[in-house]
Amino acid sequence: MSIDDFPNRDANSELATLAESKFEAAVVRSNCLLVQRQDRKDYGTDFQLEATINGGATNFRVHVQLKGTAKKSNRDGSISISVERTNLNYLLSQSNSIYACYHAPTDRLLYRFVHDVYREAEHRGGSWRSKPTVTVNLRDEFTPEFQARLADVTVATGKSGRSERLSWVATPSEHFPSSIHKHVPTITVPEQTDAAFSVLMELYESNQDAVISKAFDQFLAVMGNDDRVLYAFLAEINLAMCYESFDANRVRAGIERLELLMESGDPGIAYSLANAYSAIKELDRAKSLFRDLLERKEIPASLKAMVSKNLGTTLELEGNHEDARRCYQEALDHEPNLMEAHYALAMAFHHDGELEKAISHFDAVIWSSDNPAASVGARGHRLRAYFELGWTEKAFQDIASLLEHAEKQDWILPWCGRFVFNYARQFPESVAEAQRFWDMYVRKRPKDFFAKGERLKLLAFAKMHSQPVKLNFNQYLSQVETLIDQAGLEIDAAHLWDRVGHWAQEDGDWDKAEVYYRKAFELEPDRYGYCLGTALNFLERFEEALPILEEQAEVHMPDAMSWAQLARAQEKLGEIEPSKESLRNAIELDPDCENAYFNLGGILWNTGNHKEAIAVWSNALGRFPEHELSIKQRKDFPQLFPNEL
């Protein structure tokens, strides 16, 4: 054997090296992607390409399996290669992975998205999962234009996944359940333009504007300058017109596209453009477009109805409520069941205080709408109108209907709580329903300290107004103590201690009432001196009561009740003249303060000023003929009040 016999070069190795060289050179020329890593372990990835933004690295990567082949092309010019099924599985772990192939006979670099291979295999049935290999057909060239699109798609999907991940990272654990219910799904847009458009249209026609918006960058990256991507911009405009979160820059970009299409004369284009201008508050342009449409005779009544309604919305934005209402009514003239017009009219009537008319249109929304969100929103506004009219039974019926949606729409509980808080205590007949509401609220949101506090305040209100309550004093006190200990500064502890004092007062236990009124007073002396001073008067601790009541009557709460209680302390301490002056102040502030008249008359009588006493009492008997002290005066002094018998 000659020592000049050498091993032959491996043709496959030479082809692989050439493929790598060609691939790297193509990536460098495109200047859209960086070759960040070459993987020599060959588990399934040969290259990792990193997308850039304005020259900056992003760490959003594309995994590439590169092949080289010298086999003949298929009849259609495509190239078929065989890969291991496990290799396909490996690449599917990363978004936007691709197969790349260098075809030596034609000096071409081709590519195929791994997701596309998977989709094709699935459409043929599931048998591929049990086979050792999968055939990959590649026909599209790995051009600089494709690489630019690949970089855009990689950045779009990378940002989407990152935003999704970080939104959950930043969500407190207690908010996970409600966040899940309101969560907008994240989708993966197909890499092929026609497939992407098919998904876009299905979503658009199903009113899934929020889903389209979340995937907007993906649609734009895949579809690029394809005119059909306009529907992604229209979805953003729809969000804006529905007062939902939207991207103003996308709406402006949509306007640029729509303006280019205006020469077609398509009324739908003009309508969308008017909506877009209205959304970004360019109201004059929006009004002009809407009014031009209304003058066109050929547009159908259904479109005229929406044009009239949205013109009304635009007028509303600039404060022209009267003309806006007229537009909403004209919309209903064109389309009597137009939910959006009924909703707008309902809100307009409510704004103007015409509550029963507002309720009628909210009813129309609820009964005519196929949009669950609109129906739920209408109930929310209707219950407010019911409360404002004093129709509390109907208001609580709407609250009961809304509660089944509360887990999915987290505005519902706080909204209902706001109106129960503001109105329920105005109507004694609604207190029991309000108690049930707050019990439910606390069960659903056990960490909501405001709701727990409001529940306890409402229980005290019921006790103070002779409404049935299921707790005794000690049970109520225990719940108040627990809440104050848990909530700290997040709760109005002084008010709760005051409620405990009133509960004890209703039970006739002035000693306990004084203890808890004092706790409230120590936290906020300006607000809670009156109740403590009154309790001290009832306990005949007048020297302690006097300075507290003086400050209340003269500074913090100078009303008739404060002056009357101050007068009692002054009288009991022998300060007769100041006591008389305090009672006169009470009567001046409140001519209907009954006890002030009788007490003043009594002091005047006891100090020998009978004539003035009789005058004060006569005034009281004329003002309050059925008062128990009036009856007593007539009985005790028939000779003084002969005309009163």
ABEGO torsion letter per residue (X at the ends): XBAABBBBBBAAAAAAAAAAAAAAAAAAAAGABBBABBBAAGAGBABBBBBBBGGBBAGBBBBBBBBBBABBBBAAGBBBBBBBAAAAAAAAABBGBBBBBBBAAAGBBBBBBAAAAAAAAAAAEAAAAABABBBBBBABBBBAAAAAAAAAAAAAAAAAAAAAAAAAAABBAAAAAAAAAABBBBBBBBABAAAAAAAAAAAAAAGBAAAAAAAAAAAAAAAEABAAAAAAAAAAAAAAAAGBBBBAAAAAAAAAAAAAAAAAGBAAAAAAAAAAAAAAGBAAAAAAAAAAAAABAABBAAAAAAAAAAAAAAAAAAGBAAAAAAAAAAAAAABAABAAAAAAAAAAAAAAGBAAAAAAAAAAAAAABABAAAAAAAAAAAAAAAAAAGBAAAAAAAAAAAAAAAAABAAAAAAAAAAAAAAAAABAAAAAAAAAAAAAAAAABAABAAAAAAAAAAAAAAAAAGBBBABBAAAAAAAAAAAAAAAEAABBAAAAAAAAAAAAAAAGBAAAAAAAAAAAAAABAAAAAAAAAAAAAAAGBAAAAAAAAAAAAAAABBBAAAAAAAAAAAAAAGBAAAAAAAAAAAAAABAABAAAAAAAAAAAAAAGBAAAAAAAAAAAAAABAABAAAAAAAAABAAABAAAX
